[in-house]
Amino acid sequence: MLRQQGHDPDRVGSPEAAWPVFRAFLAMDLDGLETSEGTDADGFAISWGRYSWNDDLPSLSFERYMAVDVPADWTETEWYQPEYWRLDLDMIFADSPAFSDIDKLNTQDSGIYYERSRPAMETALREALWEIEQHPTLRALWTSTPMRSTIDLERND
């Protein structure tokens, strides 16, 4: 989807430029997700900070959380749990004085939103962006060009 919109997945232009693509990805219904009532089967978050796996450089990530229904692979007979997966677009930035306090903010993510109906999803997206807008460091990251970006899919159980 990023390539279709003219972005290089290995070096997106900015979080702001990648955001419309992420929103479109969130709007897509995915087959194979857990459908049991009350299951957090499909959600998203925005996270930020400095992490060892990113060389302790400032980073900002768009994340989609999915509970995949795989009953054929489940061996337990008394209970069932779907597989939990996370797809991330990680954007890693060069160190800069403008990002110096990214690991000292009062929170390191927007929280995970599982709302799927259109009005609730729009509200959740606005709330996630509101969190970005509250911190000068995150506002600076939002419009900055990352040194690199990666897309990762990994088990999250």
Buried (B, 14 or more C-beta within 10 A) or exposed (E): EBEEEEBEBEBBBBBBBBBEBBBEBBEEEEEEBBEEEEBBBBBBBBBBBBBEEBEEBBBBBBBBBBBBBEEEEEEEEEEEEBBBBBBBBBBBBEBBEBBEEBBEBEEEBBBBBBBBEEEEBEEBBEEBBEBBEEBEBBBBBBEBBBBBBBEEEEEBE
